[in-house]
Amino acid sequence: MFDYHTAFSRNLGWVTEAEQEILRTKRIAIAGLGGVGGSHIITLTRLGVGSFSIADFDRFEIQNFNRQAGANVSNLDKPKVDVMAAMARDINPELDVRCFPTGVDDDNLDAFLDGVDLYVDSLDFFALDIRNKVFNACAAKGIPAVTAAPLGMGAALLVFMPGAMSYEEYFRMQGQDPDEQALRFMMGLAPARLQLSYLVDDTRVDFNAKKGPSTPMACELCAGFAATYALKILLDRGDVIVAPRGIHFDAYRNKLSTTWRPGGNNNPVQRLGLMVARRMVMAKRDAGITEQASLDTPIERVLDLARWAPSGDNEQPWKFELVDAHRAVIYTHDTRDWCVYDLDGTSSQIAVGALLETIRIAATGEGMVANCLRRDTESASELVFDVTLAPEPTVAADRHLHFVRSRVTQRKPLSTKALGARQKQALETAVGDGYRILWFDQAPLRRRMAKVLFHNAHIRLATPEAYEVHRKNIDWGARFSQDRLPEHALGVDLLTRKVMRWALTSWQRVTFLNRFFAGTWLPRLQMDLATGLRCAAHFVIVSEQPLQSIDDYINGGRAMQRFWLEATRQNLQLQPEMTPMIFSRYVEQGIAFTSLPAEQQLAQRLAGELSHLLGDGERTAHRVYMGRVGYGPAPTSRSIRPPLEKLLVNTAQ
Ligand SMILES: Cc1cc2nc3c(=O)[nH]c(=O)nc-3n(C[C@H](O)[C@H](O)[C@H](O)COP(=O)(O)O)c2cc1C
């Protein structure tokens, strides 16, 4: 019933009959039958290639489902080589498939490459040792070798031909430790790095735990790329781009990039890139961004997610006490006694609201409802909550559940592309009853807002009260910080960061810089004016009722967190812009927040301008939260959180 010529006749036209016959006689070796390997053998079989040598020691698991050609329920726990050989033979029963069910190793490498016309690499990214050996063996035996790497929603292709630059000459792996080899492989594979700009959750890339995210589209693109090159190499057709040149196509970015790195990883551009990448990996390792150990009880899992709630300057004014598997006590403290931005503790209360809302959302992931009750305590600064989780069969996972970890503050300029009506609507709905959104999205309004922010920043940068806060809350040199704002997340360039770091070590330096060098200009232009102009919109969350009590602010914080999570769900970046609102409240209440009269006067003037802009006159008590949103990449530096155990207190009952 099966007939080779009929089965692959639709290739004819793009290949001649004679070429199809040549493909039928060729043998391709594929090591690794996971994400790309499975797609490779299927695509190459359909191209009419007649023989394969395939190797993999692994079995299909559920986490392979997003991308691996053979991963489906009926193949769970079956050896990948067996499944893929069977799938390929189901397409071409005449196939000659040599299976290596223990994977490739030193002992079978020769047999694996015996009689092979082309090697298509699809080993696990981190299987670096054996990959080096396979490529080196290919070079020694004169076998062309192709590697197509699935990156984001694109594919990067590198080809090593006999007589041209070798894998080792390109990647320079010899004598390097495994971590360095992984970096070199990554940087060498895709010098264009097209995929990085749309990575939405950087914490999912974990070089230290040898884990990274993947997409099915990238694997399919790789298979298309590699099979095209297989055709060209095996049929001696057309121009083949060979290392040190590489091609990277990114479907998400609509971009094709051809790179050229003479000397491979020894090239000065690559060396610089490697240096930066090394620093980023180290910073992540030092910051402890690794996979959490699995947690035993629902309350631990809920709190483990809730600790990602935002708080002013990443202060996290809370501690948790575990009572049993379903109960905990939360102890909070505000920072009004030392932080000028925490007037009456309201900023802390908003953060506590965000925490409680996140607990509610996290509980839905456990099929539970969370009940958070505030105790009647004497102190307004130290609030205590009893949290109880109760199973509720009807509760569905909240639609914001999966955005808690990836919600982040982006302090860099964003795209000015307008928000769609649907997005605005979704954000307006997210805050819930009792709250509205004021939008400032037209260019003239954004300009006016940027101006207010620019002038307002002078207060932040020229008052000793704010200086004390920044001195304490910026984690200099850090890309990730568990308890402060990392330097790299400030959203300013290297020079400005260096100047700020120098100045913030003493108040004398700040005043010197401000007096003689207009020291506030550089940071204000970048942190406030540029960002104020470059966004889709500024927003203010307002409450129908004036905010009067602690609970009003806590509830406002809950609405704020829903808004932020919805923005994350909509793929938008967000930055709070709370300080103009906070200084305005000082002014309105007639409280002097600084010893510098000129800055107090500036605050007075700006409070008027903000009121004018917001058009809310005496309704200032209704303002909950202010910020900006827009499209753009996620930040590459962010505040993180200490592990849950560090947030626990032991006041055993
Ligand atoms: C009440 C409150 C006020 C904030 N004010 C500002 C602000 O004025 N400017 C800013 O850039 N970030 C502000 N943030 C963001 C925090 O600095 C940020 O949430 C925190 O550092 C944690 O980082 P993450 O949001 O990236 O997880 C504020 C957050 C909260 C909860």
The ligand as an SDF file (V2000), in Angstrom:
LIG
                    3D

 31 33  0  0  0  0  0  0  0  0999 V2000
    2.4740   52.0090   47.8770 C   0  0  0  0  0  0  0  0  0  0  0  0
    3.5350   51.8760   46.8480 C   0  0  0  0  0  0  0  0  0  0  0  0
    4.1510   53.0060   46.3450 C   0  0  0  0  0  0  0  0  0  0  0  0
    5.1200   52.9110   45.3470 C   0  0  0  0  0  0  0  0  0  0  0  0
    5.6660   54.0410   44.8210 N   0  0  0  0  0  0  0  0  0  0  0  0
    6.5470   53.9620   43.8090 C   0  0  0  0  0  0  0  0  0  0  0  0
    7.0040   55.1330   43.1480 C   0  0  0  0  0  0  0  0  0  0  0  0
    6.6000   56.2380   43.4650 O   0  0  0  0  0  0  0  0  0  0  0  0
    7.8940   54.9920   42.1310 N   0  0  0  0  0  0  0  0  0  0  0  0
    8.3350   53.7690   41.7220 C   0  0  0  0  0  0  0  0  0  0  0  0
    9.1410   53.6930   40.7970 O   0  0  0  0  0  0  0  0  0  0  0  0
    7.9090   52.6310   42.3260 N   0  0  0  0  0  0  0  0  0  0  0  0
    7.0140   52.6970   43.3410 C   0  0  0  0  0  0  0  0  0  0  0  0
    6.5210   51.5540   43.9140 N   0  0  0  0  0  0  0  0  0  0  0  0
    6.9800   50.2600   43.4230 C   0  0  0  0  0  0  0  0  0  0  0  0
    7.8850   49.5430   44.4140 C   0  0  0  0  0  0  0  0  0  0  0  0
    9.1280   50.1830   44.5080 O   0  0  0  0  0  0  0  0  0  0  0  0
    8.0140   48.1030   43.9630 C   0  0  0  0  0  0  0  0  0  0  0  0
    6.7400   47.5170   43.9600 O   0  0  0  0  0  0  0  0  0  0  0  0
    8.8960   47.2900   44.8770 C   0  0  0  0  0  0  0  0  0  0  0  0
   10.2190   47.7510   44.8100 O   0  0  0  0  0  0  0  0  0  0  0  0
    8.8690   45.8310   44.4920 C   0  0  0  0  0  0  0  0  0  0  0  0
    9.3040   45.6630   43.1850 O   0  0  0  0  0  0  0  0  0  0  0  0
    8.4270   44.9470   42.0720 P   0  0  0  0  0  0  0  0  0  0  0  0
    7.1520   45.7360   41.9560 O   0  0  0  0  0  0  0  0  0  0  0  0
    9.2510   45.0420   40.8340 O   0  0  0  0  0  0  0  0  0  0  0  0
    8.1660   43.5640   42.5370 O   0  0  0  0  0  0  0  0  0  0  0  0
    5.5240   51.6440   44.8870 C   0  0  0  0  0  0  0  0  0  0  0  0
    4.8980   50.5020   45.3900 C   0  0  0  0  0  0  0  0  0  0  0  0
    3.9100   50.6110   46.3570 C   0  0  0  0  0  0  0  0  0  0  0  0
    3.2180   49.3780   46.8480 C   0  0  0  0  0  0  0  0  0  0  0  0
  1  2  1  0
  2  3  1  0
  2 30  2  0
  3  4  2  0
  4  5  1  0
  4 28  1  0
  5  6  2  0
  6  7  1  0
  6 13  1  0
  7  8  2  0
  7  9  1  0
  9 10  1  0
 10 11  2  0
 10 12  1  0
 12 13  2  0
 13 14  1  0
 14 15  1  0
 14 28  1  0
 15 16  1  0
 16 17  1  0
 16 18  1  0
 18 19  1  0
 18 20  1  0
 20 21  1  0
 20 22  1  0
 22 23  1  0
 23 24  1  0
 24 25  2  0
 24 26  1  0
 24 27  1  0
 28 29  2  0
 29 30  1  0
 30 31  1  0
M  END
$$$$
